[in-house]
Amino acid sequence: MDNNNKNPQSVISNEVEITGTIRSSGSVQIDGKLDGELHCGGDAVIGKSANIKGNLAVNSAVIEGAITGNVTAKDRIEMKSTARVTGDIKSKRLSVEDGVTFIGRSEVNPSGSPIAQAPIMSPASDANADDRADAGATARAFARR
């Protein structure tokens, strides 16, 4: 993330608490508390003292503080050692330092293209219905573990 870009950076200091949605076309640095969503066309820096309860949709994110919510970045998510994230993350690139607390699912897809799903088989005949039902039960049993 380049601090010399032409987009202005908004700073929410550590003594500020915001309830609601923040929308910005530029970059945002949050060091305070946010109970709501952040929609940022630029980059977001979530400082060590930040505490966010809500989803983030940003270009790129550097996370040093606490987030309870999902994080979606068009480009990159960088989690520093002090980051505490509870929620799902999705981006093209991901960087995680040693010491991060992350509880959730991650989707990292450098190409940005949709991942091909397995083809769904249509029933060929009723004669194979019992075999398909048994295979489905086995797949569900493995999925529960």
TASUL-V977943 format. One record per helix or strand. SS is the DSSP state (@ for helix, = for strand). FROM is the first residue (numbers start at 0). TO is the last residue. If there is no record, write none. Layout:
SS|FROM|TO ; SS|FROM|TO
This chain:
=|8|11 ; =|16|18 ; =|21|23 ; =|26|29 ; =|32|34 ; =|37|39 ; =|42|45 ; =|50|52 ; =|55|62 ; =|65|67 ; =|70|78 ; =|83|85 ; =|88|90 ; =|92|95 ; =|100|102 ; =|105|107 ; @|125|142
